[in-house]
Amino acid sequence: MKRLIRDSAHLIQPAIVLLIGLGLFVVIRGAVIPKEFGKYGHYRPGALAAIREHPVSYAGQATCVLCHDDQATARAAGRHAKIACETCHGPQAKHADDPSALKPKLPDVATLCARCHEKDVAKPNTFPQVVTAEHSGGMPCNSCHKPHNPHI
């Protein structure tokens, strides 16, 4: 038994350092992480006041449809049915509040369409992809494809 203690004496110092390190980790973690963190997953309810201070940027799909029902109908019948308006057109809360004051700019379709449809080996083969430079011949995508219902 004495030999076992003598042979393992060199392990005592690293074990003490490890225990002190773990103790410090637990104490620091408890001091840094808010008490309500983890109550609702990674969502922190105490941040609601800070979140409310930020201005609203996105109007939401239901708001766009109020004035642009024709576009919504075309989109609903097409392949882009599950893509929200503001995915392509950007945040539109200010436009929804006062349509005459802020006209949204039309997106650069070559860049916008390529964001999803540029050929990429990581995308599934069933997803429509093109090499934009070869496919477009220098023309914008919307000269042949309707953006809201993109059939040729």
C-alpha positions in Angstrom: 0.0 0.0 0.0 2.9 2.4 0.9 4.4 1.6 -2.5 1.2 2.5 -4.3 1.1 5.9 -2.5 4.8 6.5 -3.2 4.4 5.5 -6.9 1.4 7.8 -7.4 2.7 10.8 -5.4 3.6 12.6 -8.6 -0.1 12.6 -9.6 -1.3 14.6 -6.5 0.0 18.0 -7.8 -1.7 17.7 -11.2 -4.9 16.5 -9.6 -4.9 19.5 -7.3 -4.3 21.9 -10.2 -7.1 20.2 -12.2 -9.6 20.5 -9.2 -8.7 24.2 -8.7 -9.1 24.8 -12.5 -12.5 23.1 -12.5 -13.6 25.1 -9.4 -12.5 28.4 -11.0 -14.3 27.4 -14.2 -17.6 26.8 -12.3 -17.3 30.0 -10.3 -16.4 32.2 -13.3 -19.1 30.6 -15.5 -21.7 31.2 -12.8 -20.7 34.9 -12.5 -20.7 35.5 -16.3 -23.8 33.7 -17.5 -27.1 35.4 -16.7 -29.3 33.5 -14.2 -32.2 33.2 -16.6 -30.0 31.9 -19.4 -31.1 28.4 -20.3 -34.6 28.8 -18.9 -36.0 28.9 -22.5 -33.1 27.3 -24.4 -30.6 29.9 -25.6 -33.3 32.6 -25.5 -32.8 35.1 -22.7 -36.1 36.6 -21.4 -34.2 39.4 -19.6 -33.2 40.8 -23.0 -36.7 41.8 -24.0 -36.3 45.4 -23.0 -33.1 45.8 -25.0 -34.7 44.1 -28.0 -37.7 46.4 -27.9 -35.4 49.4 -28.2 -34.2 48.4 -31.7 -36.3 49.7 -34.5 -38.3 47.2 -36.5 -36.7 46.6 -39.9 -38.9 43.9 -41.5 -42.5 44.4 -42.3 -43.4 40.7 -42.7 -45.1 38.7 -45.4 -48.6 39.6 -44.3 -47.9 43.3 -44.6 -46.5 43.0 -48.1 -49.6 41.1 -49.3 -51.9 44.0 -48.2 -50.7 46.1 -51.1 -49.0 43.7 -53.4 -51.5 40.9 -53.6 -50.9 40.5 -57.4 -47.2 39.7 -56.8 -48.1 37.4 -53.9 -50.5 35.5 -56.1 -47.9 35.1 -58.8 -45.3 34.0 -56.3 -47.7 31.5 -54.6 -48.2 29.7 -57.9 -44.5 29.5 -58.6 -41.3 27.9 -57.4 -40.5 30.8 -55.1 -43.7 30.3 -53.1 -41.9 29.6 -49.8 -39.5 32.5 -50.2 -40.5 35.7 -48.3 -40.7 39.0 -50.1 -38.0 40.6 -47.9 -35.5 37.8 -48.7 -35.0 39.4 -52.1 -36.3 43.0 -51.5 -34.7 43.6 -48.1 -36.2 45.0 -45.0 -39.3 47.0 -45.9 -40.8 48.2 -42.6 -40.2 51.9 -43.4 -41.8 51.4 -46.9 -44.8 49.7 -45.3 -45.3 52.6 -42.8 -45.2 55.2 -45.6 -45.1 53.8 -49.2 -44.8 57.2 -50.8 -41.8 58.3 -48.7 -39.6 55.3 -49.4 -39.6 53.4 -52.6 -37.7 50.2 -52.4 -34.9 49.8 -54.9 -35.1 47.0 -57.3 -32.5 44.3 -56.5 -29.6 43.6 -58.7 -31.0 40.5 -60.2 -27.8 39.0 -61.5 -26.3 39.1 -58.0 -29.5 38.2 -56.3 -30.4 35.2 -58.4 -26.8 33.9 -58.3 -26.9 33.9 -54.5 -29.2 30.9 -54.6 -28.8 29.5 -58.1 -25.1 29.8 -58.9 -23.7 26.3 -59.6 -22.2 24.8 -56.5 -21.2 21.2 -56.0 -22.5 21.4 -52.4 -26.1 22.0 -53.5 -28.4 19.0 -54.4 -28.6 18.2 -58.1 -32.4 18.6 -57.9 -32.0 22.3 -57.1 -32.0 24.6 -60.2 -28.4 25.8 -60.7 -26.5 27.6 -63.5 -23.1 29.0 -64.2 -24.4 32.6 -64.4 -21.7 33.9 -66.8 -22.4 31.1 -69.3 -26.2 30.9 -68.9 -27.1 34.6 -69.0 -25.0 35.7 -72.0 -24.7 39.1 -70.1 -28.4 39.6 -69.9 -30.2 40.1 -66.5 -32.1 37.0 -65.3 -35.5 38.8 -65.4 -35.2 39.3 -69.1 -36.2 35.7 -69.5 -37.4 34.6 -66.1 -40.2 36.2 -64.0 -38.7 36.6 -60.5 -41.9 35.9 -58.7 -42.8 32.9 -60.8 -39.5 31.9 -62.5 -40.6 29.6 -65.4 -39.1 30.3 -68.8 
